[in-house]
Amino acid sequence: MAAKLDYHWHLRKVMANRGMFSTTDLIPPLAERGISLSSSQVYRLVVERPERLSLKILMALLDILDCTMDDLIEPIAVVGAVKKPKKAAAGGTASDAEGLGGLRPKRARIRGVDRS
């Protein structure tokens, strides 16, 4: 089975090492390289881990911060993803009840109304 791959995004740390402590510090250097991003887009780029990133933006960041891709992106292998056990249909099992600490309600039984 192939290992699941993930990554850590270190843009904020690299910026801090270069004396750039505000996310808006990136807007003018990006604009000089023909990339116009709003302040909220730059904030998300710095603070959050990007799922999709333009190669032009990546190359501009590497140029602005004078760093390598290894400085910005650290690949990591995810250690065995935990799978949730499949639940039994309708009534569940004894192990389900134990997992809830015995707080599972009893199943209601509906009986016909006695009309005498």
VENRA-V348816 format. One record per backbone hydrogen bond with DSSP energy under -0.5 kcal/mol. NH is the residue of the N-H (numbers start at 1). CO is the residue of the C=O. E is the energy in kcal/mol with one decimal. If there is no record, write none. Layout:
# VENRA-V348816
((NH CO E) (NH CO E))
This chain:
# VENRA-V348816
((4 78 -0.6) (6 76 -3.0) (8 74 -2.2) (10 8 -0.6) (10 72 -3.1) (12 46 -0.6) (14 10 -2.4) (15 11 -2.7) (16 12 -2.2) (17 13 -2.1) (18 14 -1.1) (18 15 -0.6) (19 16 -1.5) (20 15 -2.9) (21 19 -0.8) (25 22 -1.5) (26 23 -1.5) (27 24 -1.0) (28 24 -0.6) (29 25 -0.6) (30 26 -2.1) (31 27 -2.4) (32 28 -2.1) (33 29 -0.8) (33 30 -0.7) (34 31 -1.8) (35 30 -2.6) (36 34 -0.6) (37 35 -0.7) (42 38 -2.3) (43 39 -2.2) (44 40 -2.3) (45 41 -2.0) (46 42 -2.1) (47 43 -3.1) (48 44 -1.8) (50 48 -0.7) (58 54 -2.3) (59 55 -2.7) (60 56 -2.2) (61 57 -2.6) (62 58 -2.3) (63 59 -2.0) (64 60 -3.0) (65 61 -2.6) (66 62 -0.6) (67 62 -1.6) (71 68 -0.8) (72 68 -1.1) (73 69 -3.1) (74 8 -2.4) (74 72 -0.5) (75 73 -0.6) (76 6 -2.9) (78 4 -2.9) (83 81 -0.5) (91 89 -1.6) (92 89 -1.2) (97 93 -1.5) (98 94 -2.0) (99 95 -1.8) (100 96 -1.1) (101 98 -1.4) (102 97 -2.9) (103 100 -0.6) (110 108 -0.5) (111 109 -0.6) (115 113 -0.7) (116 114 -0.8))
